[in-house]
Amino acid sequence: MSGDQPSQAPTPPAPAERLVEVSGLRKTYGTVQALRGVEFELAPGEVHALLGENGAGKSTLIKVLAGVESSDAGTLKIFGEEKSFRSPAESRAAGLAVVYQELSQVPSLTVAANIFLGREPRTAFGAVKQSEIMSRTKAFLAEYGFPLDPRAVVGDLPFAYRQMTEIAKALMSNVRVLVLDEPTSALSEGEEEVLFDAVRKVTARGVGVIYVTHRLGEVFKLSQRVTVFRDGLRVGTYPTSDMDMKSLVSAIIGPRTMAAEVADAVQGHGPKQDHVQRATGSVPALAMSGVGDQRLRGVDLEVQSGEIMGLAGVIGSGRTEILETVFGLRRPRQGQLQIHGQPFKPAGPVDAIRAGVGLVPEDRHGQGLVMDDSIERNIALPRLKPLTRLGFFSRKGAAERSHAAMKELSIKAQNRKTVVGTLSGGNQQKVVFGKWREPRCELLLLDEPTVGVDVGAREEIYGVIRQAAASGTAVLVVSSDLSELLLLCQRITIVRDGRTIRTIHRDEVDSEEALHHLVHTSSPVTPGVPS
């Protein structure tokens, strides 16, 4: 058991005591079943943690509660009354407030003005009572211990303080149900404690809090009950005091034997692993030493040719920024990058591509593909030089490259002229991979490579990644799915607060133990570690 667990866990609330009661809720997006008959409930004064891997259904449930989405089936009761919110305004009017990771603020306004935005007190003549807004905000912030100046312009504040402003706005709106979605992703340890104290104060007044997080340490510090979702289903609801870290991790990842899956993955691709072992001690494909900028604060890592290396960490930890730096989208202010032992200072993506670096971004629609163009043109665009002779573009070469990519990657489409916007998510992602197939990349950077694709396409993409590594490409992959990293990677480096803080070797630890360490290390920062 964790020493941070609450001393007592409440018994399940009686029906009359439920602030929120969800029963048999279903939601489908196309062919994807996001919610498959889930159950959930929230009691007054309770912090109820909602956990699950990406795609488990947590965000969809929040959207239904917030009135952003409507369910296809099932019932939602708020304070005992059945509801079907058609808009966020209806949800707010019913006493629910959601604080998302993506903030909705007016940067040019003050903290006080943002908190009262849309519900400003006015005189009989319609004038906004500025002095009342300022005095009420000041008193509220002092009561809850938020270190915010109500006169400060929100756009001038660090992200953590902007997030506090959003939370204060929700608390000041007389909510009965407060939903916090990854509220500590950008907070330091001291700021987290301020938030936790505010949550405890508001629950003492009977407000119920739904707390969504990937930082499992927070669950034991703050919640009384925890519900776990997996693949759109509710795995279970447990008193937090009955759980420890291992049992919670097991509930999240499922009853599968992760160690066996990892072992099978290694045995199925032995030559790749042997290649990495032979390369040990040689010049790495990528080396980063003390790399930092406004977001990164000391990145040290090495990736060998033929290796698949993972980057784990919560949203905002700096994982994506590492990939962007290597691809030339960010310029480091300190430290060194090397590609195969040679200094590497890309002025932009063109330099990175010339050096043999490819990127599969998380947002394939906005950054990875030209959605209204063909498969052939998308595959050709990043590296036109090999297709150009004496200043003339080789249409035959482009056709051959796209045809070979479609065959090798099993891209399901009528032909190479098919517009990528008409393809499924999995096939679109394979087109993004196809851009970097020929010539072979020296280093392939992957940011959430299986996000938004179904299980079958995910397995195919795993095969593409392993094949790239087997051909000698160094692969650096970011994923929020820890079991995915364990299945793919020989080593996993944990990133927190812009730093690389620990590397786990898959063959040195039991995989479930490794997952425990990964999740635990993603919990709030420890004393002595700058934020």
N, C-alpha and C positions, 0 to 999 in steps of 0.2 A: 504494500500500500504506500501511497505517496504521503509524505509528511505535510504537504501543502493542502491536503484535502479538507473540506469543511468538517467541523466536528459532528454535525448531524445532517442527515439527508431527510427531507420531508417525505411523508407518505403521499402516494398519488392523490391529487385533489379530488374532492367530491364534485359531481357535475355542476352544482350551483356555484362552485368556487373557481371554475375555469374561466380565464379571460379569453383564451383562444382554444377552440376545439376543431381539429381537422380530422375528417373521417373519409376514407376511401377516395382520396383526391387523386385524379388522373389528369395528365397533360401530355399531349403528343405534338411534336414538331415534325411534320412530314412522316417519315418512317421511324423516327426516333421517339421512344417512349421515355420522356423525361421524368414523369411521376407515374408510378404504377400502383395506385391504390394506397397511398401513404396515410399514416396516422400521426398526429402530433397534438400536444396540448400544453398549455401554459397556465400556471397558477398565479394569483396575486402575490407580489413580493418575491417572486422566484427568478433566479437566473438559470435559464435552461439552455445548455450548450447544444448546438447543432453541428455535427461533424460528418465528414465524409470526404472521399477523394474528389478531384475535379470530375464533373459529370455525374456525380452521385444524385443530384436533384435538389441540393440545398438552395441554389440560386433561383431555381424555378419556383420552389415553395415561397421564397421571399417575394418574388414578383407577383404571385397570386395574392399574398397577404397585402401587398402594397397597392394592388389595383392596376399594376402594369400589365399583367396577363390575366386572362380568365381561364378557369379550369374546364376540362371537358366533361368531368363527372366527379361525383363526391360532394360532400358538404363542408362548409366553413361556417362556424358559429363564433361570434364575437359577443362576449358577455351573455351567452346563452341564446342569442338571436341569430338565426341563419342569415348569412350575408352572401352577396355575389357582387363584389366591387367592380364597377365599370370604368373607374378612373382612379388615379392616385388621390384626387380631391375627395372622393367618397371614402377612401380608406383613412385619410387624415381626419375627416369629419367624424369618423367612428372612433377616433382615439388612438390610432396607430401611427407610429413614426418610424421611418427606416433611414438609417445613416449608412450610405454606401461607401465603398472605397473611392469611387469617382465622385468628387465633391461638386455640389451645385450651388455656386456662390457668384456674387458680383464682385470681382476683384477690386474695383474702384471705390467700393463703399467701405465704411468702417465695420468693425466687429459688431457694434450695437445695431447698425442699420441692417446688416445681413441677418442678424438674429431675429429682428422684427419684420423682415421683408415680407410684404404681402398681408400683414396684420398690424400695421402701424396704428397706434392710438391717434385720434384726430379730434380737433375742436369742432364745435357746432358749424363752423364755416368750412370745414374740410382740410384745415391746415394740420400738418403732422406735428405732434407734440414732441419735438426733439429733446427737450430737457427731460421729459418723462421717460423716453426711450433710454437715454443715457443713464439716468439714475436707477431705473429698474434693472438694466443690464449690469451695472456696477454692483448692485446689491446681490444679484443672482450669482455672478461670477465669484464674489467673495464667499457666499454661502457654500458653494460647491468646491471652492479651492482651485478654480481654474486660473492659471497665471496669465490672464489676458487683459490687455488694456482696451476698454470698450471704444476708445477713440482711435485706435490703430487701424490703418487701412489694410484690409485683408490681403490684398495683392502683394503687400510688402512683408508679409509674415512668412516664416518657414512653414513647410507643409504640415508639420506636426501641430502647429498652432492653428492653422486653417482647419485641420481636422477637429480640433477641440471646439472651434467656433461652430462647426456643423453639429457636433454633439450637444453643445449648449443650446443651440436653436431648437433641436428636437426636444430637449428636456423642458424648455420654457413654454412649449406649446400645449401644456396640460395633457400630456399623453397618458394613456393607461397601459399601452403596450409599446415597448421600444425594441426595435430590431437593430443590432449592431453587426455590420458585416466587416470582418477583419479590422476592428477599430484600432489595433495597436501596430499595424504594419509599418507605420512611419514614426512611432513614438520611441523615445529613449526610456530607460528603466524608470527614471524619476517621473517622467510624464505618464507612463503606464500606471504608476501608483496613484497619481492624481485621478486618472480615469477610473480605476478600480474603486477608489473612495467615492467618486461621484455615483457610480453604479450602485454601491452599497447604500448610499443615502437615498437614492431614488426608489430602490426596492423596499427600503424601510417604510416608505410611504404607500406601499401597496402596488407600485408599478411592476409589471412583469417584463423581464428582459429576455429576448431571444438572442443568444450570443454565438455568432458564427466565427470560427477561427480554425487555423491550421496549427496554431501554437498550443500543443496539448498541455504544457505546463500551466497555462492560464485557466484551463478547464478545472484543474484541481484547486487553484487559488480562489476561484470566483463562483463556480456553479454549484447548484444543489442536485440537478439532474442533467443527464446527457442523453441525447438521441443520436443514433448513428444511421445515416443513409448510405446505401450502396446500390448502384445501378438502378436508381429510381424507386427503390424499395426501402422501407424502414427495417433495419436489421434488429433494432431493439431500443428500448428506453431503460436507463439504469440510474439508480441513485449513485451520485458521484463517489460517495464514501465506500461503495461496494467495489469500485474499480481501482486498478493500478495502471501504470503506464503500459505494461505488456498486454493486459487484457483489453485495454482501450485500442491499442494498435491492432491487435488481432481482430477486433470487431470491425475496424475500418477497412483492413485489407482482405478480410474474409477467411474462411476456414481452409484455404488452400495451403499447401506446404511450400512456402516460398523458397526454402533451401533446395528442394527437389527441382523446382522450375529453373532456378538459377543454375544448378548443376547440369541440367539438361541443356540449357542454353550454351554453356561452356563446352560440353562434350560434343554438341552438334556443330561447333565451329572451332574445333581444336587447332587447325592451322593458323587461324587468326591469333589465338592466344599464344601459340608458340612463336609467332612472328614478333609479338610484343615483347615476349621474354628475351628473345635474341637481341632485340633492339635496346634493351636496358643497358645504360652506360654509354650509349651512342648519343649523337647530337639529336635532340628532340625536334620534332616537326614544328612545334610552337613552344616558346619559352617566354613567360612574363615574369618580370622581377620588379617588385615595388611599384607597380603601375598604379597611378592615381590621378584623379581629376576632381571636379566638384562633387561627384557622386561616389567614385571609387577611392578607397583610402588605404590601399596597400594590397595589391593582387599579386600573388606568387603561385604560378602553376607551370607544369610542363606536360605536353601531350606528345606521345611517341607516334611515329608512323605505324599505321595498322591498329591503333588503339581506339577504343570508344571510351571516352572519359565523360563523366556526368558532372553537372553543376546543380546542386540542390540548395534550396533556400526559399523563404517566403517571398511573396510579391513585394517589390521594393527593396530587396536585399542587395541588388546589384548584379544579379545573374545576367540579365539581358544586356546591361551596360558593358559587361566584359566582352560579349559577342560583338556589340556595336563598335567597341574600341578596336578589336582585331580587324574588323571589316572596314575600318576607316570612316565610320560614321561619327566617331567621337575622337578628339585628340587628347591624349594624356598630357598632364602637366609635369609628371614626374615618372621615373622608372624607365625600364627598357623592355622592348619587344624584339624577339628574334624569330625568324623563320629559317629552319635548318641551319642555325648557327650564325646567320647573317642579320645585322641590324635591320629592323623593319619599322619604318615611320610612314605609314600610308597617309597621303593627303586627302584621300577619299576612297570610295569603293572601287574606282577604276584601278588605282594602285594595288588594292588588295586582290582584285581579280587577276591582274597581271602576275601577281606573285603566287597564283594558284589557290586562292582562298575563295570559297563559296559560302553563301548564307541562305538558309531556309528560314524566313522570318515567321513569327507567330501569326501575324496578320497577312495571310496569303492573298486575300482579296485586295487589300490596299497597298501592300508592299511587295508581294511575291509574284503577282500575275497582272497581265493586262486582260481584264475579264472579257472584253468584247473583241478580242483578237484570237487567232487560231492557235492550236497546239504547236504547229510548226514554227510560227513566228515567236511565240513565247519561249520556246526552247532555244531558238537561235539568238535572241536579243542580247543576253549578257556577254556573249563571246563571239562577236562577229568577225574578228580578225582572222581566225582560222578558216572562215568561209569566204574570205575575200582574196582575189587574185588580181594583181595589177589594177587595183581600184574597182574591180567589178565583183559584185556579190554573186556567189554561186547558189542559184536556186536548187540545183541538183544536190549540192552538198547539204543544204538546209533540209531538203526532203529526206535525204539518206539519214541525216542525224536524227530527225524527228521519228522516222520510221523505226530506226534501231532502238530509240528510247521507248517508244510505245511497245515494242515487242519485249524488250528486256524488263521493263517495269510493269508489264501487263496493264497498260493504260487502256481502259475500256471506252472506246469511242468509235464512231462510224469510220473516220479516217483522220489524217493529220490536219485537215482543213477545218475540223470541228471547232467551234468557238468554245473556249474553256469555261465560259460562264454557264454553259449548258451541262457541264459534267457534274458528277457527284463530288462531295467534299473530298473523299478519298482519292479519286482520280485527279482532281485538281492538285492535290498535294503531291501526287506522283509526277505531275507535269513540272512542279517546282523543282523536285529532285532531278528531273530530266534535264533541266537547264545546266546542271553541274556535272553531268555524266561524261561528256566528251568536250575537250580533253579532260582526263581524270584530274580531280582536284588534289592538291597536296594537303589541304586542310578544309574540312567541311564543318560549318557552324550550324547547329540546329536549335531553333527556339520553339519549344513546345511542338515537336514534329507531328504528333498525332492528335492535336486538339481538334475537336469537331468532326472526327471521322469515326465510322462504326468499327465494331470489333474485327470484322473480316479484313477491312482495309488496313486496320492497325497492324495486324499480323503481317500483311504484305509489306508495309512500310518498314517494319522491323527487319524483314528480309533484305530490303534495299539498303538499309543502314549497315547491316552486317556484311553484305556483299561489298559495299564501299570500303569498309575497314579491311576486309580480306584482300582487296586489291592493293592495299598499302596506304590508303588515305587515312590521315589522322582525323578523328571525329570528336567534336566537342559539343555535347548536347545539354540543353536546359530543359527540364521537365518538372512540373509540379506533382507528377505522379511518381511517388517514390518506388513503387513496385516496378514501374517501367524502367527506371534507372537501374534497379537491381538486376533486371532481366537483360539489359543491354550492355552495361558498363563494367569494365574491369576495375576502375577506380571511380570514386565519387568524391568531389571536393565540395565542402559546405561553404556557402557564402552568406555572410551576415553583416549588415551595416556597411556594405561596400568593401568588406575584407574577405579574403580566403582564410578560414580559421582552422580547417581540419580536412584531411583526406582519408577516406575509408577504402581499403583494399578489399575487394569482394571475396578473394580467396583466403583472407586472413580471419574472417569472422563468420559466424552463422548469420544467414541473411536476415532472419527476424531480429537478431540482436543488432545487426547493422541498421535496420529500419528503426529500431528503438533509438539508437544513437542519433540518426538523422532527424527524427521527429523531435527528440529532446533538445537537440542543438538548435532547432528552429524556435525554441521557446524564448521568452524575453532575455535581453542581454544581461550579462553578469557584471557584477561590480568590477570596475577597473578597465572595462572595455569601452572605449569612447564610442559615442553614438553619432 
